[in-house]
Amino acid sequence: VKFYKDGFGGKFGVYRIADCVPIRQRAAEPPSEKQQRARAILALKAKLRSSQAVASGIAGAWLSAAPLFLDTESTGLGSDAQIIEIAITDASGNVLLESRLRPTVPIEPGALAVHGIDDQALANAPIWPQIAGDVQRLLRGRVVVIFNAEFDARMLQQTAAAFGESSDWWREVDACCAMFLAADTYGATNRYGTISLANATCAAGVTWPGRAHSATVDAMVTAELVKAIAAIRLALDRELAVLLPREEVMPC
């Protein structure tokens, strides 16, 4: 019944609703095999751009560097806390170092309730200077994956300082935090934007080989967690390789 021009020179018509005839709906045809494959490819490519897939790619990069895994138990959480148990493993679960340590400060009740290690259990344990050389030889210049890397690094530095030992060599360690990687993969579960090792392993379906809050067990479980995260990207890549035409599959 009338035409209008917009500000850009375009022209559009205005119709009287009573004069209009409803559009006949065509029966929807099922998507062809090619369309189904194209949709599946688009869906997989979207997943590969997700934060979970990005985190999985990072986990894979860590594993390609043949990392070591470190965990510690401590006398507490404060600025004077020290390590009382330390373990280092490789990605296959081989234990390269495990030791309890006798600190110069008492174990706090809260820490004792978590790991169950009391002063009596450490009566005959070595002190930090007796194992510091072994720890340094294993970790220096390596990629080291730790669940809550900032905390364990601080404990190591505080323990060394308590015995008048230098921890400058730690600067040559490429410390990677599995806690933030797990939070990016499975989502944060607390107000700090992180996730506990227990919650992360539950989400990943990782089985614990022993008691939690044992340095050796926690290091081994961290390795399995990182491998589980890395497997997410590998599975997506395999699915995409199956769907893509042969000429589009990128060589390894």
LOKOL-281104 format. One line per 3 residues: number of its first residue (from 1); their letters; for each residue y, z, x of C-alpha. Coordinates in steps of 0.001 Angstrom, whole numbers, plus 500000, padded with zeros to 6 digits. Example, Ala and Ser with C-alpha at 12.3 -4.5 7.8 and 13.67 -1.06 7.14 Angstrom:
2
1> AS> 495500:507800:512300  498940:507140:513670
END
This chain:
252
1> VKF> 500000:500000:500000  502320:500340:502991  502436:499953:506776
4> YKD> 504088:502269:509239  505041:501862:512890  504676:504708:515328
7> GFG> 506990:505445:518236  504907:503377:520610  505089:500146:518604
10> GKF> 501729:500520:516962  501241:499746:513263  498858:501458:510844
13> GVY> 498161:501117:507146  498343:503697:504376  495846:503407:501535
16> RIA> 495681:504789:498004  492577:506965:497808  491761:505832:494258
19> DCV> 491470:502229:495500  489155:503061:498372  485393:502474:498299
22> PIR> 483186:505026:500043  481532:503767:503214  477839:503233:502694
25> QRA> 475814:505449:504988  473220:503598:506992  469926:505284:507552
28> AEP> 469868:506743:511050  467476:504960:513340  465408:507036:515757
31> PSE> 466654:506750:519364  464823:504293:521543  462841:505403:524590
34> KQQ> 465660:504197:526824  468219:506211:524848  466040:509307:524982
37> RAR> 465698:508966:528749  469445:508448:529154  470162:511590:527132
40> AIL> 467656:513586:529178  469252:512346:532421  472722:513350:531222
43> ALK> 471433:516795:530224  469807:517317:533632  472921:516168:535479
46> AKL> 474956:518682:533458  472515:521431:534466  472849:520385:538118
49> RSS> 476597:521023:537854  476110:524506:536402  476858:527690:538349
52> QAV> 473147:528481:538292  472227:525195:539969  475037:525581:542515
55> ASG> 473773:529066:543383  470259:527682:543634  471448:525060:546103
58> IAG> 473022:527799:548220  469735:529722:548209  467947:526594:549377
61> AWL> 470441:526161:552221  469850:529763:553315  466092:529250:553348
64> SAA> 466416:526052:555371  468064:528150:558110  464931:530351:558496
67> PLF> 466810:533543:557578  465846:537158:558079  466101:539756:555315
70> LDT> 467530:543232:555883  467595:546386:553799  468566:549985:554491
73> EST> 468448:553395:552854  471201:555857:553668  472336:559466:553528
76> GLG> 474883:558539:550863  477639:556115:549967  480722:557558:551686
79> SDA> 482593:556743:554875  480421:559121:556935  477055:558032:555494
82> QII> 474381:556786:557897  471175:554763:557793  467950:556760:557485
85> EIA> 465596:553823:556927  465871:550177:557972  463626:547149:557588
88> ITD> 463839:543502:558648  461461:540839:557336  461267:537055:557322
91> ASG> 461079:534786:554274  457268:534930:554293  457251:538723:553989
94> NVL> 456288:539418:557591  457740:542774:558655  459577:542360:561959
97> LES> 461008:545876:562134  460751:549003:560017  461819:552472:560990
100> RLR> 463162:555713:559656  466119:557226:561473  467348:560750:562047
103> PTV> 471055:560965:561098  473749:563357:562284  474831:564201:558732
106> PIE> 472835:565717:555838  471326:563613:553081  473351:563861:549884
109> PGA> 471513:565028:546732  472385:561837:544881  470907:559675:547637
112> LAV> 467803:561863:547856  467238:561387:544126  467245:557601:544624
115> HGI> 465062:557084:547717  463203:560404:547939  463612:560723:551737
118> DDQ> 464504:564279:552760  465526:565865:556079  461992:567098:556748
121> ALA> 460638:563532:556546  463059:562558:559320  462400:565480:561658
124> NAP> 460473:563351:564169  462184:560021:563463  464060:558188:566240
127> IWP> 467848:558112:566335  469906:554936:566069  470365:554276:569848
130> QIA> 466575:554163:570261  466182:551144:567959  469656:549578:568125
133> GDV> 468605:547143:570844  465660:545866:568780  467851:545433:565707
136> QRL> 470453:543532:567717  467878:541226:569349  466432:540300:565951
139> LRG> 469684:539744:564071  472205:538433:566573  473113:534818:565876
142> RVV> 470849:534605:562826  471365:534023:559115  470613:537422:557569
145> VIF> 470279:537783:553798  471030:541208:552318  471238:542440:548743
148> NAE> 474764:543916:548770  475585:542755:552293  478937:544539:552424
151> FDA> 477304:547948:551919  474502:547518:554448  476879:546096:557054
154> RML> 479142:549124:556599  476190:551505:556919  475105:549816:560150
157> QQT> 478606:550025:561605  479065:553661:560544  475678:554625:561980
160> AAA> 476441:552950:565308  479846:554664:565459  478282:558073:564743
163> FGE> 476265:557738:567959  479059:556187:570008  477392:552771:569946
166> SSD> 479191:549434:569571  478519:547216:566570  480670:544316:567775
169> WWR> 477544:542152:567986  477396:542192:564167  480237:539634:564176
172> EVD> 477691:537110:565443  475472:537672:562397  475831:535237:559497
175> ACC> 475388:537828:556735  474741:536363:553260  474904:538460:550098
178> AMF> 471998:537937:547692  473598:540257:545126  476492:537917:544326
181> LAA> 474157:534921:544473  471907:536596:541874  474916:537425:539676
184> DTY> 475965:533748:539762  472413:532742:538854  471469:535225:536136
187> GAT> 474829:536669:535124  476523:539947:535962  475161:543057:534265
190> NRY> 477874:545586:535043  481650:546016:535069  481822:545190:538779
193> GTI> 480673:541632:538180  477383:542166:540008  473726:542766:539198
196> SLA> 471181:545283:540453  468150:544235:542471  465903:545525:539681
199> NAT> 467672:543445:537011  467815:540350:539224  464097:540445:540048
202> CAA> 463282:541005:536379  465302:537921:535427  463636:535912:538196
205> GVT> 460129:537094:537324  459582:538533:540810  456798:541107:541186
208> WPG> 457446:544183:543319  454784:544822:545981  455585:548525:546197
211> RAH> 458052:551286:545372  461706:550380:544897  464267:551914:547269
214> SAT> 461921:551568:550198  463754:549488:552818  460696:547349:553585
217> VDA> 459824:546673:549948  463443:545933:549036  463788:543459:551927
220> MVT> 460572:541695:550914  461638:541542:547267  465037:540146:548249
223> AEL> 463247:537321:550071  461165:536554:546972  464284:536669:544795
226> VKA> 466088:534119:546980  463034:531843:546909  462909:532104:543110
229> IAA> 466589:531166:542867  466114:528212:545227  463232:526957:543068
232> IRL> 465593:526383:540107  467400:523495:541820  464168:522052:543196
235> ALD> 462663:521941:539692  465734:520169:538295  465678:517644:541130
238> REL> 462013:516893:540448  462677:516394:536729  465561:514053:537472
241> AVL> 463521:512044:539989  460910:511390:537295  463507:510108:534825
244> LPR> 465688:508026:537123  464820:504403:537874  463252:504134:541323
247> EEV> 466330:502458:542849  468562:505379:541786  466477:508134:543380
250> MPC> 468212:509313:546517  466026:509560:549631  465347:513067:550974
END
